């Protein structure tokens, strides 16, 4: 026998604020990739970019140029 969403919502509303916050965090964590997965993906991306830069496949762009282009896009 499964519990309906309405029943879960009703029971959740009976929890105190701290328990509701814990429940919300738990549900959000179940929907989101874990922090370690995100960190691993960024580490892979960083390594890929460094290798591309070192091999000459990618060039650096100055911060001034990046900000100038961003300002131009916002106008």
mmCIF file as gemmi writes it, N, C-alpha and C atoms, coordinates in Angstrom:
data_model
loop_
_atom_site.group_PDB
_atom_site.id
_atom_site.type_symbol
_atom_site.label_atom_id
_atom_site.label_alt_id
_atom_site.label_comp_id
_atom_site.label_asym_id
_atom_site.label_entity_id
_atom_site.label_seq_id
_atom_site.pdbx_PDB_ins_code
_atom_site.Cartn_x
_atom_site.Cartn_y
_atom_site.Cartn_z
_atom_site.occupancy
_atom_site.B_iso_or_equiv
_atom_site.pdbx_formal_charge
_atom_site.auth_seq_id
_atom_site.auth_asym_id
_atom_site.pdbx_PDB_model_num
ATOM 1 N N . UNK Axp A 1 ? 0.846 -1.181 0 1 0 ? 1 A 1
ATOM 2 C CA . UNK Axp A 1 ? 0 0 0 1 0 ? 1 A 1
ATOM 3 C C . UNK Axp A 1 ? 0.889 1.242 0 1 0 ? 1 A 1
ATOM 4 N N . UNK Axp A 2 ? 0.722 2.094 -0.966 1 0 ? 2 A 1
ATOM 5 C CA . UNK Axp A 2 ? 1.544 3.298 -1.032 1 0 ? 2 A 1
ATOM 6 C C . UNK Axp A 2 ? 0.8 4.475 -0.419 1 0 ? 2 A 1
ATOM 7 N N . UNK Axp A 3 ? 1.573 5.418 0.052 1 0 ? 3 A 1
ATOM 8 C CA . UNK Axp A 3 ? 1.012 6.613 0.671 1 0 ? 3 A 1
ATOM 9 C C . UNK Axp A 3 ? 0.91 7.707 -0.398 1 0 ? 3 A 1
ATOM 10 N N . UNK Axp A 4 ? -0.143 8.466 -0.376 1 0 ? 4 A 1
ATOM 11 C CA . UNK Axp A 4 ? -0.338 9.499 -1.391 1 0 ? 4 A 1
ATOM 12 C C . UNK Axp A 4 ? 0.462 10.751 -1.049 1 0 ? 4 A 1
ATOM 13 N N . UNK Axp A 5 ? 0.676 11.573 -2.06 1 0 ? 5 A 1
ATOM 14 C CA . UNK Axp A 5 ? 1.38 12.835 -1.866 1 0 ? 5 A 1
ATOM 15 C C . UNK Axp A 5 ? 0.646 13.702 -0.857 1 0 ? 5 A 1
ATOM 16 N N . UNK Axp A 6 ? -0.654 13.74 -0.946 1 0 ? 6 A 1
ATOM 17 C CA . UNK Axp A 6 ? -1.444 14.55 -0.014 1 0 ? 6 A 1
ATOM 18 C C . UNK Axp A 6 ? -1.224 14.095 1.426 1 0 ? 6 A 1
ATOM 19 N N . UNK Axp A 7 ? -1.135 12.778 1.621 1 0 ? 7 A 1
ATOM 20 C CA . UNK Axp A 7 ? -0.911 12.255 2.969 1 0 ? 7 A 1
ATOM 21 C C . UNK Axp A 7 ? 0.486 12.618 3.469 1 0 ? 7 A 1
ATOM 22 N N . UNK Axp A 8 ? 1.467 12.545 2.581 1 0 ? 8 A 1
ATOM 23 C CA . UNK Axp A 8 ? 2.829 12.91 2.956 1 0 ? 8 A 1
ATOM 24 C C . UNK Axp A 8 ? 2.884 14.39 3.327 1 0 ? 8 A 1
ATOM 25 N N . UNK Axp A 9 ? 2.232 15.233 2.509 1 0 ? 9 A 1
ATOM 26 C CA . UNK Axp A 9 ? 2.205 16.668 2.794 1 0 ? 9 A 1
ATOM 27 C C . UNK Axp A 9 ? 1.551 16.945 4.147 1 0 ? 9 A 1
ATOM 28 N N . UNK Axp A 10 ? 0.458 16.284 4.416 1 0 ? 10 A 1
ATOM 29 C CA . UNK Axp A 10 ? -0.256 16.476 5.682 1 0 ? 10 A 1
ATOM 30 C C . UNK Axp A 10 ? 0.633 16.08 6.861 1 0 ? 10 A 1
ATOM 31 N N . UNK Axp A 11 ? 1.313 14.951 6.735 1 0 ? 11 A 1
ATOM 32 C CA . UNK Axp A 11 ? 2.188 14.508 7.817 1 0 ? 11 A 1
ATOM 33 C C . UNK Axp A 11 ? 3.38 15.454 7.975 1 0 ? 11 A 1
ATOM 34 N N . UNK Axp A 12 ? 3.917 15.936 6.871 1 0 ? 12 A 1
ATOM 35 C CA . UNK Axp A 12 ? 5.063 16.847 6.929 1 0 ? 12 A 1
ATOM 36 C C . UNK Axp A 12 ? 4.684 18.144 7.629 1 0 ? 12 A 1
ATOM 37 N N . UNK Axp A 13 ? 3.466 18.621 7.421 1 0 ? 13 A 1
ATOM 38 C CA . UNK Axp A 13 ? 3.015 19.861 8.054 1 0 ? 13 A 1
ATOM 39 C C . UNK Axp A 13 ? 2.879 19.718 9.57 1 0 ? 13 A 1
ATOM 40 N N . UNK Axp A 14 ? 2.803 18.496 10.046 1 0 ? 14 A 1
ATOM 41 C CA . UNK Axp A 14 ? 2.684 18.258 11.482 1 0 ? 14 A 1
ATOM 42 C C . UNK Axp A 14 ? 4.052 18.241 12.174 1 0 ? 14 A 1
ATOM 43 N N . UNK Axp A 15 ? 5.119 18.21 11.393 1 0 ? 15 A 1
ATOM 44 C CA . UNK Axp A 15 ? 6.465 18.228 11.962 1 0 ? 15 A 1
ATOM 45 C C . UNK Axp A 15 ? 6.795 19.629 12.457 1 0 ? 15 A 1
ATOM 46 N N . UNK Axp A 16 ? 7.73 19.711 13.424 1 0 ? 16 A 1
ATOM 47 C CA . UNK Axp A 16 ? 8.158 21.049 13.835 1 0 ? 16 A 1
ATOM 48 C C . UNK Axp A 16 ? 9.073 21.624 12.756 1 0 ? 16 A 1
ATOM 49 N N . UNK Axp A 17 ? 9.366 22.899 12.855 1 0 ? 17 A 1
ATOM 50 C CA . UNK Axp A 17 ? 10.118 23.603 11.813 1 0 ? 17 A 1
ATOM 51 C C . UNK Axp A 17 ? 11.469 22.956 11.541 1 0 ? 17 A 1
ATOM 52 N N . UNK Axp A 18 ? 12.147 22.528 12.569 1 0 ? 18 A 1
ATOM 53 C CA . UNK Axp A 18 ? 13.46 21.896 12.406 1 0 ? 18 A 1
ATOM 54 C C . UNK Axp A 18 ? 13.347 20.591 11.62 1 0 ? 18 A 1
ATOM 55 N N . UNK Axp A 19 ? 12.351 19.801 11.94 1 0 ? 19 A 1
ATOM 56 C CA . UNK Axp A 19 ? 12.139 18.539 11.231 1 0 ? 19 A 1
ATOM 57 C C . UNK Axp A 19 ? 11.718 18.784 9.786 1 0 ? 19 A 1
ATOM 58 N N . UNK Axp A 20 ? 10.903 19.82 9.55 1 0 ? 20 A 1
ATOM 59 C CA . UNK Axp A 20 ? 10.515 20.169 8.184 1 0 ? 20 A 1
ATOM 60 C C . UNK Axp A 20 ? 11.743 20.57 7.37 1 0 ? 20 A 1
ATOM 61 N N . UNK Axp A 21 ? 12.64 21.32 7.984 1 0 ? 21 A 1
ATOM 62 C CA . UNK Axp A 21 ? 13.866 21.737 7.298 1 0 ? 21 A 1
ATOM 63 C C . UNK Axp A 21 ? 14.723 20.519 6.96 1 0 ? 21 A 1
ATOM 64 N N . UNK Axp A 22 ? 14.831 19.583 7.903 1 0 ? 22 A 1
ATOM 65 C CA . UNK Axp A 22 ? 15.602 18.361 7.642 1 0 ? 22 A 1
ATOM 66 C C . UNK Axp A 22 ? 14.981 17.56 6.512 1 0 ? 22 A 1
ATOM 67 N N . UNK Axp A 23 ? 13.666 17.472 6.501 1 0 ? 23 A 1
ATOM 68 C CA . UNK Axp A 23 ? 12.964 16.751 5.448 1 0 ? 23 A 1
ATOM 69 C C . UNK Axp A 23 ? 13.19 17.425 4.097 1 0 ? 23 A 1
ATOM 70 N N . UNK Axp A 24 ? 13.094 18.751 4.072 1 0 ? 24 A 1
ATOM 71 C CA . UNK Axp A 24 ? 13.306 19.496 2.827 1 0 ? 24 A 1
ATOM 72 C C . UNK Axp A 24 ? 14.725 19.272 2.309 1 0 ? 24 A 1
ATOM 73 N N . UNK Axp A 25 ? 15.707 19.346 3.185 1 0 ? 25 A 1
ATOM 74 C CA . UNK Axp A 25 ? 17.1 19.116 2.776 1 0 ? 25 A 1
ATOM 75 C C . UNK Axp A 25 ? 17.277 17.711 2.218 1 0 ? 25 A 1
ATOM 76 N N . UNK Axp A 26 ? 16.668 16.748 2.87 1 0 ? 26 A 1
ATOM 77 C CA . UNK Axp A 26 ? 16.777 15.365 2.431 1 0 ? 26 A 1
ATOM 78 C C . UNK Axp A 26 ? 16.152 15.171 1.051 1 0 ? 26 A 1
ATOM 79 N N . UNK Axp A 27 ? 14.989 15.773 0.829 1 0 ? 27 A 1
ATOM 80 C CA . UNK Axp A 27 ? 14.317 15.647 -0.469 1 0 ? 27 A 1
ATOM 81 C C . UNK Axp A 27 ? 15.107 16.355 -1.566 1 0 ? 27 A 1
ATOM 82 N N . UNK Axp A 28 ? 15.637 17.538 -1.271 1 0 ? 28 A 1
ATOM 83 C CA . UNK Axp A 28 ? 16.448 18.258 -2.259 1 0 ? 28 A 1
ATOM 84 C C . UNK Axp A 28 ? 17.719 17.485 -2.587 1 0 ? 28 A 1
ATOM 85 N N . UNK Axp A 29 ? 18.335 16.895 -1.59 1 0 ? 29 A 1
ATOM 86 C CA . UNK Axp A 29 ? 19.556 16.118 -1.816 1 0 ? 29 A 1
ATOM 87 C C . UNK Axp A 29 ? 19.271 14.921 -2.72 1 0 ? 29 A 1
ATOM 88 N N . UNK Axp A 30 ? 18.085 14.361 -2.594 1 0 ? 30 A 1
ATOM 89 C CA . UNK Axp A 30 ? 17.724 13.211 -3.428 1 0 ? 30 A 1
ATOM 90 C C . UNK Axp A 30 ? 17.549 13.619 -4.89 1 0 ? 30 A 1
ATOM 91 N N . UNK Axp A 31 ? 17.211 14.889 -5.131 1 0 ? 31 A 1
ATOM 92 C CA . UNK Axp A 31 ? 17.012 15.37 -6.496 1 0 ? 31 A 1
ATOM 93 C C . UNK Axp A 31 ? 18.293 15.871 -7.144 1 0 ? 31 A 1
ATOM 94 N N . UNK Axp A 32 ? 19.233 16.321 -6.351 1 0 ? 32 A 1
ATOM 95 C CA . UNK Axp A 32 ? 20.443 16.958 -6.857 1 0 ? 32 A 1
ATOM 96 C C . UNK Axp A 32 ? 21.604 15.977 -6.882 1 0 ? 32 A 1
ATOM 97 N N . UNK Axp A 33 ? 22.528 16.179 -7.826 1 0 ? 33 A 1
ATOM 98 C CA . UNK Axp A 33 ? 23.73 15.35 -7.792 1 0 ? 33 A 1
ATOM 99 C C . UNK Axp A 33 ? 24.526 15.675 -6.534 1 0 ? 33 A 1
ATOM 100 N N . UNK Axp A 34 ? 25.244 14.715 -6.049 1 0 ? 34 A 1
ATOM 101 C CA . UNK Axp A 34 ? 26.005 14.938 -4.825 1 0 ? 34 A 1
ATOM 102 C C . UNK Axp A 34 ? 27.131 15.933 -5.063 1 0 ? 34 A 1
ATOM 103 N N . UNK Axp A 35 ? 27.559 16.544 -3.987 1 0 ? 35 A 1
ATOM 104 C CA . UNK Axp A 35 ? 28.643 17.518 -4.073 1 0 ? 35 A 1
ATOM 105 C C . UNK Axp A 35 ? 29.897 16.866 -4.639 1 0 ? 35 A 1
ATOM 106 N N . UNK Axp A 36 ? 30.171 15.643 -4.239 1 0 ? 36 A 1
ATOM 107 C CA . UNK Axp A 36 ? 31.373 14.984 -4.745 1 0 ? 36 A 1
ATOM 108 C C . UNK Axp A 36 ? 31.279 14.749 -6.25 1 0 ? 36 A 1
ATOM 109 N N . UNK Axp A 37 ? 30.087 14.483 -6.775 1 0 ? 37 A 1
ATOM 110 C CA . UNK Axp A 37 ? 29.921 14.319 -8.218 1 0 ? 37 A 1
ATOM 111 C C . UNK Axp A 37 ? 30.169 15.633 -8.944 1 0 ? 37 A 1
ATOM 112 N N . UNK Axp A 38 ? 29.68 16.722 -8.377 1 0 ? 38 A 1
ATOM 113 C CA . UNK Axp A 38 ? 29.882 18.038 -8.975 1 0 ? 38 A 1
ATOM 114 C C . UNK Axp A 38 ? 31.364 18.401 -8.931 1 0 ? 38 A 1
ATOM 115 N N . UNK Axp A 39 ? 32.002 18.173 -7.778 1 0 ? 39 A 1
ATOM 116 C CA . UNK Axp A 39 ? 33.427 18.472 -7.657 1 0 ? 39 A 1
ATOM 117 C C . UNK Axp A 39 ? 34.25 17.637 -8.634 1 0 ? 39 A 1
ATOM 118 N N . UNK Axp A 40 ? 33.9 16.374 -8.797 1 0 ? 40 A 1
ATOM 119 C CA . UNK Axp A 40 ? 34.618 15.508 -9.728 1 0 ? 40 A 1
ATOM 120 C C . UNK Axp A 40 ? 34.446 15.992 -11.168 1 0 ? 40 A 1
ATOM 121 N N . UNK Axp A 41 ? 33.249 16.427 -11.503 1 0 ? 41 A 1
ATOM 122 C CA . UNK Axp A 41 ? 33.006 16.937 -12.858 1 0 ? 41 A 1
ATOM 123 C C . UNK Axp A 41 ? 33.808 18.208 -13.097 1 0 ? 41 A 1
ATOM 124 N N . UNK Axp A 42 ? 33.867 19.096 -12.107 1 0 ? 42 A 1
ATOM 125 C CA . UNK Axp A 42 ? 34.657 20.319 -12.261 1 0 ? 42 A 1
ATOM 126 C C . UNK Axp A 42 ? 36.143 20.01 -12.35 1 0 ? 42 A 1
ATOM 127 N N . UNK Axp A 43 ? 36.618 19.055 -11.559 1 0 ? 43 A 1
ATOM 128 C CA . UNK Axp A 43 ? 38.032 18.678 -11.619 1 0 ? 43 A 1
ATOM 129 C C . UNK Axp A 43 ? 38.383 18.172 -13.011 1 0 ? 43 A 1
ATOM 130 N N . UNK Axp A 44 ? 37.498 17.379 -13.597 1 0 ? 44 A 1
ATOM 131 C CA . UNK Axp A 44 ? 37.707 16.877 -14.955 1 0 ? 44 A 1
ATOM 132 C C . UNK Axp A 44 ? 37.713 18.016 -15.971 1 0 ? 44 A 1
ATOM 133 N N . UNK Axp A 45 ? 36.79 18.955 -15.814 1 0 ? 45 A 1
ATOM 134 C CA . UNK Axp A 45 ? 36.719 20.107 -16.713 1 0 ? 45 A 1
ATOM 135 C C . UNK Axp A 45 ? 37.976 20.969 -16.6 1 0 ? 45 A 1
ATOM 136 N N . UNK Axp A 46 ? 38.428 21.196 -15.384 1 0 ? 46 A 1
ATOM 137 C CA . UNK Axp A 46 ? 39.64 21.994 -15.167 1 0 ? 46 A 1
ATOM 138 C C . UNK Axp A 46 ? 40.837 21.325 -15.823 1 0 ? 46 A 1
ATOM 139 N N . UNK Axp A 47 ? 40.968 20.028 -15.598 1 0 ? 47 A 1
ATOM 140 C CA . UNK Axp A 47 ? 42.087 19.294 -16.198 1 0 ? 47 A 1
ATOM 141 C C . UNK Axp A 47 ? 42.033 19.38 -17.722 1 0 ? 47 A 1
ATOM 142 N N . UNK Axp A 48 ? 40.844 19.246 -18.28 1 0 ? 48 A 1
ATOM 143 C CA . UNK Axp A 48 ? 40.677 19.321 -19.727 1 0 ? 48 A 1
ATOM 144 C C . UNK Axp A 48 ? 41.077 20.698 -20.262 1 0 ? 48 A 1
ATOM 145 N N . UNK Axp A 49 ? 40.672 21.75 -19.563 1 0 ? 49 A 1
ATOM 146 C CA . UNK Axp A 49 ? 41.001 23.105 -19.998 1 0 ? 49 A 1
ATOM 147 C C . UNK Axp A 49 ? 42.5 23.388 -19.877 1 0 ? 49 A 1
ATOM 148 N N . UNK Axp A 50 ? 43.107 22.931 -18.806 1 0 ? 50 A 1
ATOM 149 C CA . UNK Axp A 50 ? 44.553 23.127 -18.636 1 0 ? 50 A 1
ATOM 150 C C . UNK Axp A 50 ? 45.31 22.417 -19.741 1 0 ? 50 A 1
ATOM 151 N N . UNK Axp A 51 ? 44.912 21.194 -20.048 1 0 ? 51 A 1
ATOM 152 C CA . UNK Axp A 51 ? 45.577 20.45 -21.115 1 0 ? 51 A 1
ATOM 153 C C . UNK Axp A 51 ? 45.402 21.166 -22.459 1 0 ? 51 A 1
ATOM 154 N N . UNK Axp A 52 ? 44.203 21.69 -22.732 1 0 ? 52 A 1
ATOM 155 C CA . UNK Axp A 52 ? 43.95 22.414 -23.982 1 0 ? 52 A 1
ATOM 156 C C . UNK Axp A 52 ? 44.776 23.685 -24.042 1 0 ? 52 A 1
ATOM 157 N N . UNK Axp A 53 ? 44.907 24.376 -22.928 1 0 ? 53 A 1
ATOM 158 C CA . UNK Axp A 53 ? 45.718 25.592 -22.898 1 0 ? 53 A 1
ATOM 159 C C . UNK Axp A 53 ? 47.187 25.264 -23.108 1 0 ? 53 A 1
ATOM 160 N N . UNK Axp A 54 ? 47.673 24.232 -22.393 1 0 ? 54 A 1
ATOM 161 C CA . UNK Axp A 54 ? 49.083 23.842 -22.5 1 0 ? 54 A 1
ATOM 162 C C . UNK Axp A 54 ? 49.444 23.375 -23.909 1 0 ? 54 A 1
ATOM 163 N N . UNK Axp A 55 ? 48.505 22.758 -24.608 1 0 ? 55 A 1
ATOM 164 C CA . UNK Axp A 55 ? 48.781 22.249 -25.95 1 0 ? 55 A 1
ATOM 165 C C . UNK Axp A 55 ? 48.562 23.308 -27.034 1 0 ? 55 A 1
ATOM 166 N N . UNK Axp A 56 ? 48.063 24.473 -26.644 1 0 ? 56 A 1
ATOM 167 C CA . UNK Axp A 56 ? 47.823 25.535 -27.611 1 0 ? 56 A 1
ATOM 168 C C . UNK Axp A 56 ? 46.458 25.49 -28.272 1 0 ? 56 A 1
ATOM 169 N N . UNK Axp A 57 ? 45.629 24.539 -27.896 1 0 ? 57 A 1
ATOM 170 C CA . UNK Axp A 57 ? 44.275 24.437 -28.461 1 0 ? 57 A 1
ATOM 171 C C . UNK Axp A 57 ? 43.371 25.564 -27.961 1 0 ? 57 A 1
ATOM 172 N N . UNK Axp A 58 ? 43.729 26.131 -26.821 1 0 ? 58 A 1
ATOM 173 C CA . UNK Axp A 58 ? 42.912 27.172 -26.204 1 0 ? 58 A 1
ATOM 174 C C . UNK Axp A 58 ? 43.836 28.312 -25.795 1 0 ? 58 A 1
ATOM 175 N N . UNK Axp A 59 ? 43.399 29.523 -25.998 1 0 ? 59 A 1
ATOM 176 C CA . UNK Axp A 59 ? 44.201 30.67 -25.6 1 0 ? 59 A 1
ATOM 177 C C . UNK Axp A 59 ? 43.535 31.385 -24.433 1 0 ? 59 A 1
ATOM 178 N N . UNK Axp A 60 ? 44.327 32.146 -23.722 1 0 ? 60 A 1
ATOM 179 C CA . UNK Axp A 60 ? 43.808 32.902 -22.588 1 0 ? 60 A 1
ATOM 180 C C . UNK Axp A 60 ? 43.199 34.214 -23.077 1 0 ? 60 A 1
ATOM 181 N N . UNK Axp A 61 ? 42.227 34.691 -22.342 1 0 ? 61 A 1
ATOM 182 C CA . UNK Axp A 61 ? 41.588 35.974 -22.617 1 0 ? 61 A 1
ATOM 183 C C . UNK Axp A 61 ? 41.726 36.803 -21.344 1 0 ? 61 A 1
ATOM 184 N N . UNK Axp A 62 ? 42.164 38.045 -21.488 1 0 ? 62 A 1
ATOM 185 C CA . UNK Axp A 62 ? 42.344 38.892 -20.312 1 0 ? 62 A 1
ATOM 186 C C . UNK Axp A 62 ? 41.005 39.207 -19.656 1 0 ? 62 A 1
ATOM 187 N N . UNK Axp A 63 ? 41.069 39.457 -18.37 1 0 ? 63 A 1
ATOM 188 C CA . UNK Axp A 63 ? 39.859 39.814 -17.63 1 0 ? 63 A 1
ATOM 189 C C . UNK Axp A 63 ? 39.258 41.096 -18.188 1 0 ? 63 A 1
ATOM 190 N N . UNK Axp A 64 ? 40.119 42.035 -18.557 1 0 ? 64 A 1
ATOM 191 C CA . UNK Axp A 64 ? 39.628 43.296 -19.113 1 0 ? 64 A 1
ATOM 192 C C . UNK Axp A 64 ? 38.797 43.057 -20.365 1 0 ? 64 A 1
ATOM 193 N N . UNK Axp A 65 ? 39.27 42.157 -21.225 1 0 ? 65 A 1
ATOM 194 C CA . UNK Axp A 65 ? 38.54 41.853 -22.453 1 0 ? 65 A 1
ATOM 195 C C . UNK Axp A 65 ? 37.207 41.175 -22.15 1 0 ? 65 A 1
ATOM 196 N N . UNK Axp A 66 ? 37.221 40.252 -21.207 1 0 ? 66 A 1
ATOM 197 C CA . UNK Axp A 66 ? 35.992 39.55 -20.831 1 0 ? 66 A 1
ATOM 198 C C . UNK Axp A 66 ? 34.959 40.542 -20.305 1 0 ? 66 A 1
ATOM 199 N N . UNK Axp A 67 ? 35.4 41.441 -19.405 1 0 ? 67 A 1
ATOM 200 C CA . UNK Axp A 67 ? 34.473 42.411 -18.834 1 0 ? 67 A 1
ATOM 201 C C . UNK Axp A 67 ? 33.98 43.404 -19.884 1 0 ? 67 A 1
ATOM 202 N N . UNK Axp A 68 ? 34.848 43.797 -20.787 1 0 ? 68 A 1
ATOM 203 C CA . UNK Axp A 68 ? 34.441 44.712 -21.859 1 0 ? 68 A 1
ATOM 204 C C . UNK Axp A 68 ? 33.374 44.06 -22.729 1 0 ? 68 A 1
ATOM 205 N N . UNK Axp A 69 ? 33.574 42.806 -23.086 1 0 ? 69 A 1
ATOM 206 C CA . UNK Axp A 69 ? 32.579 42.093 -23.894 1 0 ? 69 A 1
ATOM 207 C C . UNK Axp A 69 ? 31.269 41.933 -23.133 1 0 ? 69 A 1
ATOM 208 N N . UNK Axp A 70 ? 31.355 41.677 -21.843 1 0 ? 70 A 1
ATOM 209 C CA . UNK Axp A 70 ? 30.139 41.538 -21.033 1 0 ? 70 A 1
ATOM 210 C C . UNK Axp A 70 ? 29.381 42.86 -20.971 1 0 ? 70 A 1
ATOM 211 N N . UNK Axp A 71 ? 30.112 43.953 -20.825 1 0 ? 71 A 1
ATOM 212 C CA . UNK Axp A 71 ? 29.465 45.268 -20.805 1 0 ? 71 A 1
ATOM 213 C C . UNK Axp A 71 ? 28.774 45.548 -22.146 1 0 ? 71 A 1
ATOM 214 N N . UNK Axp A 72 ? 29.427 45.179 -23.242 1 0 ? 72 A 1
ATOM 215 C CA . UNK Axp A 72 ? 28.837 45.395 -24.568 1 0 ? 72 A 1
ATOM 216 C C . UNK Axp A 72 ? 27.572 44.577 -24.752 1 0 ? 72 A 1
ATOM 217 N N . UNK Axp A 73 ? 27.532 43.385 -24.187 1 0 ? 73 A 1
ATOM 218 C CA . UNK Axp A 73 ? 26.351 42.53 -24.317 1 0 ? 73 A 1
ATOM 219 C C . UNK Axp A 73 ? 25.179 43.077 -23.523 1 0 ? 73 A 1
ATOM 220 N N . UNK Axp A 74 ? 25.466 43.789 -22.444 1 0 ? 74 A 1
ATOM 221 C CA . UNK Axp A 74 ? 24.397 44.272 -21.577 1 0 ? 74 A 1
ATOM 222 C C . UNK Axp A 74 ? 23.764 45.556 -22.089 1 0 ? 74 A 1
ATOM 223 N N . UNK Axp A 75 ? 24.317 46.14 -23.139 1 0 ? 75 A 1
ATOM 224 C CA . UNK Axp A 75 ? 23.763 47.392 -23.671 1 0 ? 75 A 1
ATOM 225 C C . UNK Axp A 75 ? 22.823 47.131 -24.8 1 0 ? 75 A 1
